[in-house]
Amino acid sequence: DYFKETLKKIGERYYFTFETIGIDENHVHLLVQSAPKYSPSHVVQIIKSITAKELFKQFPELEKDLWGGEFWNDGGYIGTVGEGVNAEIIRKYIRNQGRSTDQLKLSDF
């Protein structure tokens, strides 16, 4: 879909690897590998700004339909792979998004 194609272009431009993508009803989970020169918050900023711009360009009606004309809200969560949480746990969590009405937690995996 268009969102995933946009992520692919971002990856090519910034040398990000989108290892896992989970799209749920009203949010997105990504497992992203990036160069050390980018802080996790900068990675999120790049992804949010470019995807919003491209999606509004492709689907102009979105901007009218969304509250305040913003695609992404200001919040979000950034976690890193490390002690206690490995990449495989995060991949399983992301892949299971949208499969249950109960809220999944990383500790479930």
N, CA and C atoms as an extended XYZ file, in Angstrom:
327
Properties=species:S:1:pos:R:3:atomname:S:1:resname:S:1:resid:I:1 pbc="F F F"
N         0.820       -1.187        0.000 N   ASP     1
C         0.000        0.000        0.000 CA  ASP     1
C         0.867        1.255        0.000 C   ASP     1
N         0.229        2.391       -0.135 N   TYR     2
C         0.962        3.648       -0.311 CA  TYR     2
C         1.822        3.997        0.900 C   TYR     2
N         1.296        3.741        2.089 N   PHE     3
C         2.056        4.031        3.306 CA  PHE     3
C         3.359        3.231        3.333 C   PHE     3
N         3.268        1.952        3.042 N   LYS     4
C         4.473        1.108        3.051 CA  LYS     4
C         5.452        1.515        1.955 C   LYS     4
N         4.938        1.920        0.814 N   GLU     5
C         5.820        2.411       -0.260 CA  GLU     5
C         6.531        3.694        0.163 C   GLU     5
N         5.815        4.539        0.882 N   THR     6
C         6.431        5.769        1.388 CA  THR     6
C         7.539        5.432        2.378 C   THR     6
N         7.293        4.458        3.250 N   LEU     7
C         8.334        4.029        4.188 CA  LEU     7
C         9.553        3.481        3.449 C   LEU     7
N         9.305        2.753        2.383 N   LYS     8
C        10.417        2.205        1.592 CA  LYS     8
C        11.285        3.335        1.035 C   LYS     8
N        10.645        4.382        0.525 N   LYS     9
C        11.390        5.528       -0.009 CA  LYS     9
C        12.176        6.240        1.091 C   LYS     9
N        11.571        6.366        2.261 N   ILE    10
C        12.277        6.970        3.396 CA  ILE    10
C        13.499        6.125        3.743 C   ILE    10
N        13.305        4.818        3.760 N   GLY    11
C        14.413        3.917        4.059 CA  GLY    11
C        15.563        4.066        3.087 C   GLY    11
N        15.236        4.192        1.813 N   GLU    12
C        16.280        4.360        0.793 CA  GLU    12
C        17.014        5.685        0.964 C   GLU    12
N        16.285        6.723        1.302 N   ARG    13
C        16.891        8.051        1.427 CA  ARG    13
C        17.755        8.183        2.688 C   ARG    13
N        17.268        7.634        3.797 N   TYR    14
C        17.946        7.818        5.084 CA  TYR    14
C        18.684        6.559        5.565 C   TYR    14
N        18.670        5.524        4.757 N   TYR    15
C        19.316        4.256        5.116 CA  TYR    15
C        18.700        3.648        6.381 C   TYR    15
N        17.365        3.717        6.461 N   PHE    16
C        16.628        3.042        7.518 CA  PHE    16
C        16.212        1.679        6.985 C   PHE    16
N        16.165        0.706        7.856 N   THR    17
C        15.613       -0.596        7.519 CA  THR    17
C        14.355       -0.792        8.351 C   THR    17
N        13.223       -0.930        7.680 N   PHE    18
C        11.964       -1.194        8.366 CA  PHE    18
C        11.825       -2.706        8.463 C   PHE    18
N        12.227       -3.251        9.603 N   GLU    19
C        12.261       -4.700        9.775 CA  GLU    19
C        10.870       -5.293        9.922 C   GLU    19
N        10.001       -4.587       10.639 N   THR    20
C         8.636       -5.058       10.842 CA  THR    20
C         7.711       -3.848       10.850 C   THR    20
N         6.574       -3.995       10.181 N   ILE    21
C         5.577       -2.928       10.118 CA  ILE    21
C         4.242       -3.513       10.554 C   ILE    21
N         3.625       -2.902       11.541 N   GLY    22
C         2.312       -3.333       12.002 CA  GLY    22
C         1.345       -2.166       11.935 C   GLY    22
N         0.302       -2.320       11.154 N   ILE    23
C        -0.684       -1.250       11.005 CA  ILE    23
C        -1.984       -1.723       11.632 C   ILE    23
N        -2.443       -0.990       12.624 N   ASP    24
C        -3.690       -1.316       13.299 CA  ASP    24
C        -4.726       -0.263       12.926 C   ASP    24
N        -5.871       -0.342       13.532 N   GLU    25
C        -6.985        0.539       13.174 CA  GLU    25
C        -6.631        2.022       13.274 C   GLU    25
N        -5.942        2.403       14.339 N   ASN    26
C        -5.663        3.828       14.522 CA  ASN    26
C        -4.224        4.125       14.946 C   ASN    26
N        -3.324        3.177       14.743 N   HIS    27
C        -1.926        3.423       15.070 CA  HIS    27
C        -1.012        2.481       14.301 C   HIS    27
N         0.264        2.789       14.356 N   VAL    28
C         1.272        2.037       13.608 CA  VAL    28
C         2.404        1.667       14.555 C   VAL    28
N         2.914        0.458       14.390 N   HIS    29
C         4.108        0.029       15.109 CA  HIS    29
C         5.179       -0.278       14.076 C   HIS    29
N         6.383        0.197       14.320 N   LEU    30
C         7.495       -0.041       13.403 CA  LEU    30
C         8.709       -0.517       14.183 C   LEU    30
N         9.396       -1.487       13.639 N   LEU    31
C        10.718       -1.861       14.138 CA  LEU    31
C        11.689       -1.360       13.084 C   LEU    31
N        12.464       -0.343       13.448 N   VAL    32
C        13.316        0.364       12.496 CA  VAL    32
C        14.769        0.251       12.928 C   VAL    32
N        15.608       -0.050       11.978 N   GLN    33
C        17.048       -0.017       12.213 CA  GLN    33
C        17.591        1.197       11.478 C   GLN    33
N        18.405        1.991       12.178 N   SER    34
C        18.943        3.202       11.555 CA  SER    34
C        20.417        3.355       11.896 C   SER    34
N        21.046        4.265       11.194 N   ALA    35
C        22.446        4.577       11.470 CA  ALA    35
C        22.545        5.252       12.834 C   ALA    35
N        23.660        5.044       13.540 N   PRO    36
C        23.822        5.643       14.868 CA  PRO    36
C        23.772        7.171       14.879 C   PRO    36
N        23.966        7.791       13.725 N   LYS    37
C        23.946        9.262       13.703 CA  LYS    37
C        22.556        9.833       13.963 C   LYS    37
N        21.518        8.998       13.855 N   TYR    38
C        20.151        9.446       14.101 CA  TYR    38
C        19.700        8.994       15.486 C   TYR    38
N        19.252        9.934       16.294 N   SER    39
C        18.662        9.560       17.578 CA  SER    39
C        17.295        8.929       17.309 C   SER    39
N        16.800        8.100       18.228 N   PRO    40
C        15.463        7.525       18.024 CA  PRO    40
C        14.387        8.587       17.794 C   PRO    40
N        14.451        9.699       18.521 N   SER    41
C        13.432       10.740       18.326 CA  SER    41
C        13.550       11.396       16.949 C   SER    41
N        14.770       11.512       16.427 N   HIS    42
C        14.951       12.079       15.088 CA  HIS    42
C        14.402       11.122       14.029 C   HIS    42
N        14.585        9.828       14.223 N   VAL    43
C        14.023        8.831       13.302 CA  VAL    43
C        12.504        8.992       13.244 C   VAL    43
N        11.875        9.101       14.401 N   VAL    44
C        10.416        9.265       14.451 CA  VAL    44
C        10.001       10.567       13.773 C   VAL    44
N        10.727       11.636       14.029 N   GLN    45
C        10.420       12.932       13.410 CA  GLN    45
C        10.479       12.835       11.886 C   GLN    45
N        11.502       12.201       11.361 N   ILE    46
C        11.643       12.030        9.911 CA  ILE    46
C        10.470       11.237        9.352 C   ILE    46
N        10.175       10.116        9.987 N   ILE    47
C         9.102        9.242        9.505 CA  ILE    47
C         7.755        9.964        9.546 C   ILE    47
N         7.449       10.605       10.661 N   LYS    48
C         6.154       11.289       10.788 CA  LYS    48
C         6.009       12.428        9.781 C   LYS    48
N         7.037       13.246        9.645 N   SER    49
C         6.895       14.411        8.763 CA  SER    49
C         6.767       14.004        7.301 C   SER    49
N         7.576       13.061        6.855 N   ILE    50
C         7.527       12.669        5.441 CA  ILE    50
C         6.266       11.882        5.121 C   ILE    50
N         5.878       10.941        5.990 N   THR    51
C         4.664       10.167        5.691 CA  THR    51
C         3.435       11.067        5.674 C   THR    51
N         3.333       12.000        6.614 N   ALA    52
C         2.174       12.906        6.619 CA  ALA    52
C         2.127       13.726        5.336 C   ALA    52
N         3.252       14.300        4.965 N   LYS    53
C         3.303       15.122        3.748 CA  LYS    53
C         2.902       14.309        2.519 C   LYS    53
N         3.451       13.112        2.388 N   GLU    54
C         3.166       12.277        1.218 CA  GLU    54
C         1.729       11.766        1.205 C   GLU    54
N         1.209       11.389        2.365 N   LEU    55
C        -0.171       10.904        2.412 CA  LEU    55
C        -1.169       12.020        2.123 C   LEU    55
N        -0.912       13.226        2.619 N   PHE    56
C        -1.790       14.356        2.303 CA  PHE    56
C        -1.726       14.708        0.822 C   PHE    56
N        -0.555       14.567        0.233 N   LYS    57
C        -0.415       14.847       -1.196 CA  LYS    57
C        -1.198       13.815       -2.020 C   LYS    57
N        -1.097       12.551       -1.632 N   GLN    58
C        -1.759       11.472       -2.368 CA  GLN    58
C        -3.266       11.435       -2.099 C   GLN    58
N        -3.660       11.747       -0.867 N   PHE    59
C        -5.066       11.677       -0.455 CA  PHE    59
C        -5.473       13.010        0.184 C   PHE    59
N        -5.736       14.050       -0.617 N   PRO    60
C        -6.024       15.390       -0.082 CA  PRO    60
C        -7.216       15.427        0.875 C   PRO    60
N        -8.149       14.508        0.705 N   GLU    61
C        -9.330       14.499        1.574 CA  GLU    61
C        -8.977       14.177        3.023 C   GLU    61
N        -7.852       13.519        3.238 N   LEU    62
C        -7.426       13.192        4.601 CA  LEU    62
C        -7.273       14.434        5.464 C   LEU    62
N        -6.663       15.443        4.915 N   GLU    63
C        -6.397       16.661        5.678 CA  GLU    63
C        -7.695       17.322        6.140 C   GLU    63
N        -8.723       17.226        5.317 N   LYS    64
C       -10.018       17.802        5.676 CA  LYS    64
C       -10.721       16.959        6.735 C   LYS    64
N       -10.550       15.630        6.639 N   ASP    65
C       -11.244       14.714        7.540 CA  ASP    65
C       -10.613       14.631        8.925 C   ASP    65
N        -9.337       14.923        9.027 N   LEU    66
C        -8.646       14.785       10.306 CA  LEU    66
C        -8.784       16.040       11.153 C   LEU    66
N        -8.941       15.830       12.442 N   TRP    67
C        -9.087       16.921       13.394 CA  TRP    67
C        -7.842       17.792       13.371 C   TRP    67
N        -7.988       19.046       13.048 N   GLY    68
C        -6.871       19.973       13.034 CA  GLY    68
C        -5.922       19.799       11.869 C   GLY    68
N        -6.258       18.919       10.933 N   GLY    69
C        -5.413       18.717        9.765 CA  GLY    69
C        -4.068       18.079       10.040 C   GLY    69
N        -3.937       17.386       11.170 N   GLU    70
C        -2.679       16.712       11.491 CA  GLU    70
C        -2.853       15.212       11.349 C   GLU    70
N        -1.933       14.577       10.628 N   PHE    71
C        -2.020       13.135       10.436 CA  PHE    71
C        -1.596       12.391       11.694 C   PHE    71
N        -0.495       12.786       12.284 N   TRP    72
C         0.033       12.140       13.486 CA  TRP    72
C        -0.262       13.009       14.695 C   TRP    72
N        -0.531       12.365       15.834 N   ASN    73
C        -0.633       13.162       17.055 CA  ASN    73
C         0.774       13.419       17.579 C   ASN    73
N         0.877       14.294       18.553 N   ASP    74
C         2.188       14.674       19.064 CA  ASP    74
C         2.839       13.573       19.891 C   ASP    74
N         2.049       12.696       20.436 N   GLY    75
C         2.579       11.649       21.303 CA  GLY    75
C         3.189       10.506       20.527 C   GLY    75
N         3.614        9.545       21.268 N   GLY    76
C         4.181        8.352       20.673 CA  GLY    76
C         5.038        7.638       21.689 C   GLY    76
N         5.501        6.489       21.321 N   TYR    77
C         6.364        5.706       22.197 CA  TYR    77
C         7.587        5.286       21.404 C   TYR    77
N         8.742        5.432       22.015 N   ILE    78
C         9.981        4.975       21.404 CA  ILE    78
C        10.624        4.002       22.371 C   ILE    78
N        10.911        2.826       21.892 N   GLY    79
C        11.645        1.843       22.677 CA  GLY    79
C        12.824        1.375       21.862 C   GLY    79
N        13.835        0.904       22.538 N   THR    80
C        15.005        0.408       21.828 CA  THR    80
C        15.230       -1.051       22.170 C   THR    80
N        15.842       -1.764       21.251 N   VAL    81
C        16.191       -3.158       21.479 CA  VAL    81
C        17.398       -3.169       22.401 C   VAL    81
N        17.321       -3.977       23.411 N   GLY    82
C        18.437       -4.044       24.347 CA  GLY    82
C        18.149       -5.055       25.433 C   GLY    82
N        18.699       -4.797       26.580 N   GLU    83
C        18.560       -5.703       27.710 CA  GLU    83
C        17.089       -5.871       28.087 C   GLU    83
N        16.635       -7.110       28.147 N   GLY    84
C        15.262       -7.392       28.536 CA  GLY    84
C        14.274       -7.473       27.388 C   GLY    84
N        14.525       -6.774       26.313 N   VAL    85
C        13.627       -6.806       25.155 CA  VAL    85
C        14.479       -6.959       23.903 C   VAL    85
N        14.362       -8.131       23.280 N   ASN    86
C        15.148       -8.328       22.056 CA  ASN    86
C        14.286       -8.096       20.820 C   ASN    86
N        14.923       -8.068       19.685 N   ALA    87
C        14.232       -7.755       18.430 CA  ALA    87
C        13.124       -8.752       18.122 C   ALA    87
N        13.322      -10.019       18.434 N   GLU    88
C        12.304      -11.024       18.119 CA  GLU    88
C        11.030      -10.801       18.934 C   GLU    88
N        11.168      -10.414       20.178 N   ILE    89
C         9.993      -10.106       21.007 CA  ILE    89
C         9.219       -8.941       20.399 C   ILE    89
N         9.926       -7.921       19.973 N   ILE    90
C         9.266       -6.759       19.370 CA  ILE    90
C         8.604       -7.140       18.051 C   ILE    90
N         9.277       -7.952       17.227 N   ARG    91
C         8.674       -8.409       15.958 CA  ARG    91
C         7.361       -9.139       16.210 C   ARG    91
N         7.339      -10.061       17.169 N   LYS    92
C         6.120      -10.821       17.474 CA  LYS    92
C         5.008       -9.892       17.943 C   LYS    92
N         5.359       -8.944       18.787 N   TYR    93
C         4.377       -7.975       19.280 CA  TYR    93
C         3.767       -7.191       18.119 C   TYR    93
N         4.605       -6.702       17.230 N   ILE    94
C         4.122       -5.912       16.092 CA  ILE    94
C         3.265       -6.765       15.165 C   ILE    94
N         3.698       -7.976       14.875 N   ARG    95
C         2.940       -8.857       13.969 CA  ARG    95
C         1.563       -9.200       14.516 C   ARG    95
N         1.401       -9.179       15.831 N   ASN    96
C         0.124       -9.536       16.440 CA  ASN    96
C        -0.808       -8.351       16.636 C   ASN    96
N        -0.418       -7.174       16.212 N   GLN    97
C        -1.297       -6.013       16.328 CA  GLN    97
C        -2.552       -6.236       15.491 C   GLN    97
N        -3.688       -5.902       16.079 N   GLY    98
C        -4.950       -6.006       15.357 CA  GLY    98
C        -5.556       -7.393       15.357 C   GLY    98
N        -4.914       -8.355       15.998 N   ARG    99
C        -5.437       -9.726       15.984 CA  ARG    99
C        -6.327      -10.050       17.165 C   ARG    99
N        -6.336       -9.195       18.159 N   SER   100
C        -7.129       -9.454       19.351 CA  SER   100
C        -7.738       -8.149       19.833 C   SER   100
N        -8.893       -8.253       20.458 N   THR   101
C        -9.496       -7.048       21.011 CA  THR   101
C        -8.854       -6.670       22.339 C   THR   101
N        -8.147       -7.604       22.962 N   ASP   102
C        -7.437       -7.298       24.209 CA  ASP   102
C        -6.134       -6.596       23.881 C   ASP   102
N        -5.748       -5.661       24.713 N   GLN   103
C        -4.494       -4.941       24.506 CA  GLN   103
C        -3.329       -5.890       24.770 C   GLN   103
N        -2.465       -6.027       23.785 N   LEU   104
C        -1.282       -6.861       23.939 CA  LEU   104
C        -0.179       -6.060       24.610 C   LEU   104
N         0.633       -6.759       25.395 N   LYS   105
C         1.774       -6.128       26.046 CA  LYS   105
C         3.034       -6.854       25.611 C   LYS   105
N         4.146       -6.139       25.578 N   LEU   106
C         5.415       -6.779       25.229 CA  LEU   106
C         5.707       -7.945       26.153 C   LEU   106
N         5.313       -7.835       27.410 N   SER   107
C         5.592       -8.908       28.372 CA  SER   107
C         4.826      -10.188       28.053 C   SER   107
N         3.800      -10.106       27.191 N   ASP   108
C         3.058      -11.301       26.781 CA  ASP   108
C         3.886      -12.217       25.892 C   ASP   108
N         4.975      -11.704       25.358 N   PHE   109
C         5.776      -12.467       24.424 CA  PHE   109
C         7.043      -12.930       25.082 C   PHE   109
